Amino acid sequence: MVQAMSAVVSAGGRVAPLPVERDSIQAIQHHLLGQAEPIRARMAGLPDDLATVITDPELRRLTVQLLVILAVVGRRVRGDKVAVVVEAAQRLGVEERGVLLLQRAAQGQFKRIAMSLMKGFVDWWSPSGKAGLRDWMRFVWWMLPQLHGAGTARRNAELAARYAALATLPEGTFGRALHAFYADNSISLPGQPKSVPWVMHEVYHVLSEYGVKLEAELLLTAFVGGSLGENCMDQIMFGLLSYQTGSPLIGGVVAEGLLDPDSYFAAMARGAAMTANVVQGWDLWAVAGADLQELRARYGIPPISEHERAVVGGYNGLLLGPGHSTPADWPGIDQGLAAPVAA
């Protein structure tokens, strides 16, 4: 796996890897592959025995996903590096959505990427799991909050009141912290004018402790992507393209060169350790009154590091003190994208 990573960042041994690429390979080994001491790989092409050594289907997919990420971290999506990723995916027999997004990024097809990301979201949002015309119309309506006004507020008054009532929960509860996140960042609650009807993004902010600075938003996409398993690359590619390569996708703020490899892959590992799926089949109201610290521990979320806290700040709502913590002898990352493997 490490030799394959080196092949990508060196474009098959033809160019010198950038410092951020070398640091990313080390951070991947430490946080995602469970290597106490990083393995150094030579600058060369993909190993000849790649497909015979890496045989487990999940490990093959993980390998391709990591190679896709490494083709982006250098800020410029180069065709020669993308070609190595494509070859690796073909050798391993992996059809990975991230590879398609990567190829489109190399060709500057950002509008196609944006449409693909939106389709994936609307498919998820649709009750049938596959978006139809009505689902698209509903999505477009909610994505244009400037169209919302007093009429929308009246129709959603009950929903807005339910979210507003989260402010009455005791300090330290998840629901109180979620409401505080909305209030602190001047975000309209669901049901209010200029609002959207989902809270997934804000829920992830509160659970992960990543704030709203751009550096924190990048870490949040790594955290969310790590928690989503096979469907991780939409979140991960959106974050890397928007905040590392400065590519325009769906409007809003973009930036370039915000990636800190150690924090980024630590965030991905934290997301992969998460045992709860808060995207589908999750009931916010069932845990709104739960203690936030206990809920994070229940969901298996490792504590945010002090380095991350210094870079992007933690978010604890109305909690007092330095933030939540879990036992110092945290057992480690043992599932999902962050599964330790023999590198």
C-alpha positions as CSV (number, residue, x, y, z in Angstrom):
1,M,0.0,0.0,0.0
2,V,2.8,2.4,0.9
3,Q,4.6,1.7,-2.3
4,A,1.4,2.3,-4.3
5,M,1.0,5.7,-2.5
6,S,4.6,6.6,-3.4
7,A,3.9,5.7,-7.0
8,V,1.0,8.1,-7.1
9,V,2.8,11.1,-5.6
10,S,5.8,10.5,-7.7
11,A,3.7,10.0,-10.9
12,G,5.2,6.5,-11.3
13,G,8.7,7.5,-10.2
14,R,9.0,10.4,-12.6
15,V,8.7,13.5,-10.3
16,A,9.8,14.3,-6.8
17,P,6.9,14.2,-4.2
18,L,6.0,17.5,-2.6
19,P,6.5,17.9,1.2
20,V,2.7,17.8,1.8
21,E,2.5,14.5,-0.1
22,R,5.3,12.9,1.9
23,D,3.7,14.2,5.1
24,S,0.4,12.8,4.0
25,I,1.8,9.3,3.4
26,Q,3.3,9.4,6.9
27,A,0.0,10.6,8.5
28,I,-2.0,8.0,6.7
29,Q,0.3,5.3,8.0
30,H,0.1,6.6,11.5
31,H,-3.6,7.4,11.8
32,L,-5.3,5.0,9.3
33,L,-2.9,2.0,8.9
34,G,-1.8,1.7,12.5
35,Q,2.0,2.0,11.8
36,A,3.9,3.2,14.8
37,E,6.9,3.7,12.5
38,P,6.2,4.8,9.0
39,I,7.5,2.7,6.1
40,R,9.6,4.5,3.5
41,A,9.0,3.6,-0.1
42,R,11.2,4.2,-3.1
43,M,10.1,6.4,-6.0
44,A,8.9,3.9,-8.6
45,G,5.8,2.7,-10.4
46,L,3.1,0.6,-8.9
47,P,4.4,-2.7,-7.4
48,D,4.0,-5.6,-9.8
49,D,2.4,-7.8,-7.2
50,L,-0.1,-5.2,-6.1
51,A,-3.2,-7.3,-6.9
52,T,-1.7,-10.6,-5.6
53,V,-0.7,-9.0,-2.2
54,I,-3.8,-6.9,-1.6
55,T,-6.6,-9.4,-2.0
56,D,-9.2,-8.4,0.6
57,P,-12.1,-6.5,-1.2
58,E,-12.4,-3.9,1.6
59,L,-8.7,-3.4,1.7
60,R,-8.5,-3.0,-2.0
61,R,-11.2,-0.3,-1.9
62,L,-9.4,1.5,1.0
63,T,-6.2,1.4,-1.0
64,V,-7.9,3.1,-4.0
65,Q,-9.6,5.7,-1.8
66,L,-6.3,6.7,-0.3
67,L,-4.6,6.9,-3.7
68,V,-7.4,9.2,-4.9
69,I,-6.8,11.5,-1.9
70,L,-3.1,11.6,-2.4
71,A,-3.6,12.7,-6.0
72,V,-5.3,15.8,-4.7
73,V,-3.3,16.8,-1.6
74,G,-0.6,18.5,-3.8
75,R,-3.1,21.3,-4.7
76,R,-2.7,20.6,-8.4
77,V,-4.5,17.6,-9.8
78,R,-2.0,16.3,-12.3
79,G,-3.0,14.0,-15.1
80,D,0.2,11.8,-14.7
81,K,-0.7,11.2,-11.0
82,V,-4.3,10.5,-11.8
83,A,-3.2,7.9,-14.4
84,V,-1.4,6.0,-11.7
85,V,-4.6,5.9,-9.5
86,V,-6.7,4.7,-12.5
87,E,-4.2,2.0,-13.2
88,A,-4.2,0.9,-9.6
89,A,-8.0,0.7,-9.5
90,Q,-8.0,-1.3,-12.7
91,R,-5.5,-3.8,-11.3
92,L,-7.4,-4.2,-8.1
93,G,-10.7,-4.5,-9.8
94,V,-12.2,-1.6,-7.8
95,E,-15.0,0.6,-9.2
96,E,-14.7,3.6,-7.0
97,R,-16.7,6.8,-7.4
98,G,-13.8,8.8,-6.1
99,V,-11.8,7.8,-9.2
100,L,-14.4,9.3,-11.5
101,L,-14.5,12.5,-9.5
102,L,-10.7,12.6,-9.6
103,Q,-10.6,12.2,-13.4
104,R,-13.2,15.0,-13.8
105,A,-11.2,17.3,-11.5
106,A,-8.0,16.7,-13.6
107,Q,-10.0,17.8,-16.6
108,G,-11.4,20.9,-14.9
109,Q,-15.0,19.6,-15.0
110,F,-16.1,21.2,-11.8
111,K,-19.7,21.7,-12.8
112,R,-20.1,18.0,-13.6
113,I,-18.5,17.2,-10.2
114,A,-21.0,19.6,-8.5
115,M,-23.9,18.0,-10.2
116,S,-22.7,14.5,-9.3
117,L,-22.3,15.5,-5.6
118,M,-25.8,17.0,-5.6
119,K,-27.3,13.9,-7.2
120,G,-25.7,11.8,-4.5
121,F,-27.2,14.0,-1.8
122,V,-30.7,14.1,-3.4
123,D,-30.7,10.3,-3.8
124,W,-30.0,10.0,-0.1
125,W,-32.7,12.5,0.7
126,S,-35.3,10.8,-1.5
127,P,-37.6,8.4,0.4
128,S,-37.1,5.9,-2.4
129,G,-33.3,6.2,-2.4
130,K,-33.3,7.3,-6.0
131,A,-34.2,10.9,-6.8
132,G,-37.1,11.8,-9.0
133,L,-38.3,15.1,-10.4
134,R,-40.3,16.0,-7.3
135,D,-37.2,15.3,-5.1
136,W,-35.1,17.6,-7.3
137,M,-37.7,20.3,-7.2
138,R,-37.9,20.1,-3.4
139,F,-34.1,20.1,-3.1
140,V,-33.7,23.2,-5.4
141,W,-36.3,25.0,-3.4
142,W,-34.5,24.4,-0.1
143,M,-31.1,25.2,-1.6
144,L,-32.4,28.7,-2.6
145,P,-33.3,30.1,0.8
146,Q,-33.8,33.6,-0.7
147,L,-37.1,32.2,-2.0
148,H,-38.3,31.5,1.5
149,G,-40.3,34.0,3.3
150,A,-43.2,34.5,5.7
151,G,-45.3,31.8,4.0
152,T,-42.6,29.2,4.5
153,A,-42.3,30.2,8.2
154,R,-46.0,29.8,8.8
155,R,-46.1,26.4,7.2
156,N,-43.1,25.3,9.3
157,A,-43.9,27.1,12.6
158,E,-44.3,23.8,14.5
159,L,-40.9,22.5,13.2
160,A,-39.2,25.8,14.1
161,A,-40.7,25.8,17.6
162,R,-39.5,22.3,18.2
163,Y,-35.9,23.2,17.4
164,A,-36.2,26.5,19.4
165,A,-37.2,24.4,22.4
166,L,-33.8,22.8,22.4
167,A,-32.5,26.0,24.1
168,T,-34.5,25.0,27.2
169,L,-32.6,21.8,27.7
170,P,-30.0,21.7,30.5
171,E,-26.5,22.9,29.9
172,G,-24.2,20.2,28.7
173,T,-26.8,18.3,26.7
174,F,-26.4,17.6,23.1
175,G,-29.6,19.4,22.1
176,R,-28.6,22.5,24.0
177,A,-25.2,22.5,22.3
178,L,-26.8,22.0,18.9
179,H,-29.1,25.0,19.4
180,A,-26.2,27.1,20.7
181,F,-24.2,26.2,17.5
182,Y,-27.1,27.6,15.4
183,A,-27.3,30.7,17.6
184,D,-23.6,31.4,17.9
185,N,-23.1,31.2,14.1
186,S,-26.3,33.1,13.2
187,I,-27.8,30.1,11.3
188,S,-31.6,29.9,10.9
189,L,-33.1,27.0,12.7
190,P,-35.0,24.5,10.5
191,G,-38.5,25.9,9.9
192,Q,-37.4,29.5,10.1
193,P,-37.1,31.8,7.1
194,K,-33.9,31.3,5.1
195,S,-33.4,27.8,6.6
196,V,-32.8,24.3,5.3
197,P,-34.7,21.3,6.6
198,W,-31.8,19.1,7.5
199,V,-29.4,19.4,10.4
200,M,-26.8,16.7,9.5
201,H,-24.0,19.2,8.9
202,E,-24.5,21.0,12.2
203,V,-24.9,17.7,14.1
204,Y,-21.5,16.7,12.8
205,H,-20.0,20.0,13.8
206,V,-21.1,19.6,17.4
207,L,-20.2,15.9,17.7
208,S,-16.8,16.3,16.1
209,E,-15.9,19.6,17.9
210,Y,-14.7,21.2,14.7
211,G,-15.6,24.9,14.5
212,V,-16.5,26.9,11.4
213,K,-13.2,28.3,10.3
214,L,-12.3,27.1,6.8
215,E,-9.5,24.9,8.2
216,A,-12.2,23.3,10.5
217,E,-14.6,22.8,7.6
218,L,-11.9,20.9,5.8
219,L,-11.4,18.6,8.8
220,L,-15.1,18.2,9.1
221,T,-15.3,16.8,5.6
222,A,-12.6,14.3,6.5
223,F,-14.4,13.3,9.7
224,V,-17.8,12.9,7.9
225,G,-16.1,11.0,5.0
226,G,-14.4,8.7,7.5
227,S,-17.8,7.9,9.1
228,L,-19.5,7.0,5.8
229,G,-17.5,3.9,4.7
230,E,-17.9,3.2,0.9
231,N,-19.8,6.5,0.4
232,C,-17.0,8.6,1.8
233,M,-15.5,10.1,-1.3
234,D,-18.2,12.7,-2.0
235,Q,-17.4,14.4,1.3
236,I,-13.7,14.0,1.1
237,M,-13.4,15.2,-2.5
238,F,-15.6,18.1,-1.9
239,G,-13.4,19.2,1.0
240,L,-10.1,18.7,-0.7
241,L,-11.2,20.4,-4.0
242,S,-12.8,23.3,-2.2
243,Y,-10.2,24.0,0.5
244,Q,-6.9,22.5,-0.8
245,T,-7.0,23.0,-4.5
246,G,-9.2,26.1,-4.5
247,S,-11.5,24.6,-7.1
248,P,-15.0,26.2,-7.6
249,L,-17.7,23.7,-7.1
250,I,-21.1,24.9,-5.9
251,G,-20.4,28.5,-5.0
252,G,-19.4,29.9,-1.6
253,V,-16.0,30.3,-0.2
254,V,-13.0,28.4,-1.6
255,A,-9.4,28.4,-0.4
256,E,-6.1,26.8,-1.3
257,G,-3.5,25.0,0.7
258,L,-5.3,24.6,4.0
259,L,-4.4,20.9,4.5
260,D,-2.4,20.0,7.5
261,P,-1.8,16.3,6.9
262,D,-1.6,15.2,10.5
263,S,-4.8,16.9,11.6
264,Y,-6.6,15.9,8.4
265,F,-6.0,12.2,8.6
266,A,-6.5,12.2,12.4
267,A,-9.9,13.7,11.7
268,M,-10.6,11.0,9.1
269,A,-9.6,8.3,11.6
270,R,-11.9,9.9,14.3
271,G,-14.8,9.7,11.8
272,A,-14.0,6.1,11.0
273,A,-14.1,5.2,14.6
274,M,-17.7,6.6,15.0
275,T,-20.2,3.7,15.6
276,A,-23.4,5.7,14.9
277,N,-24.8,6.6,11.5
278,V,-26.3,10.0,11.9
279,V,-27.2,10.2,8.2
280,Q,-29.8,7.5,7.9
281,G,-32.2,6.0,10.5
282,W,-31.0,8.3,13.3
283,D,-33.4,10.1,15.6
284,L,-32.0,13.4,16.9
285,W,-34.9,13.8,19.3
286,A,-34.1,10.5,21.0
287,V,-30.7,11.8,22.1
288,A,-31.3,15.6,22.4
289,G,-31.4,15.4,26.2
290,A,-28.3,13.2,26.4
291,D,-25.1,14.5,28.0
292,L,-22.9,15.6,25.1
293,Q,-19.7,14.2,26.5
294,E,-21.4,10.8,27.1
295,L,-23.0,10.8,23.7
296,R,-19.6,11.3,22.0
297,A,-18.2,8.4,24.0
298,R,-21.3,6.3,23.3
299,Y,-20.7,6.9,19.6
300,G,-17.1,5.9,19.9
301,I,-15.7,9.3,18.8
302,P,-12.1,9.6,20.0
303,P,-11.2,12.9,21.7
304,I,-10.0,15.8,19.6
305,S,-6.3,16.4,20.0
306,E,-4.9,19.5,21.6
307,H,-3.1,20.2,18.3
308,E,-6.4,20.2,16.4
309,R,-8.0,22.3,19.1
310,A,-5.3,24.9,18.7
311,V,-5.6,24.9,14.9
312,V,-9.4,24.9,14.5
313,G,-10.9,25.2,17.9
314,G,-13.3,22.8,19.6
315,Y,-17.0,23.3,19.8
316,N,-18.7,22.4,23.0
317,G,-21.8,24.7,23.0
318,L,-22.4,25.9,26.5
319,L,-20.1,23.4,28.2
320,L,-17.6,24.8,30.7
321,G,-14.0,23.9,30.8
322,P,-11.5,22.8,28.2
323,G,-13.8,20.5,26.3
324,H,-14.9,16.9,26.4
325,S,-12.5,14.0,27.0
326,T,-12.5,10.3,27.0
327,P,-10.1,7.9,28.8
328,A,-6.4,8.3,28.1
329,D,-6.1,4.6,27.3
330,W,-8.5,4.9,24.3
331,P,-8.4,1.5,22.7
332,G,-7.7,2.8,19.2
333,I,-9.2,2.8,15.8
334,D,-10.5,-0.6,14.9
335,Q,-13.1,-0.3,12.1
336,G,-14.2,1.3,8.9
337,L,-11.8,3.4,6.8
338,A,-9.3,3.6,9.7
339,A,-9.0,-0.2,10.2
340,P,-5.3,-1.0,11.1
341,V,-3.8,-3.3,8.5
342,A,-0.4,-4.7,7.7
343,A,1.1,-2.1,5.5
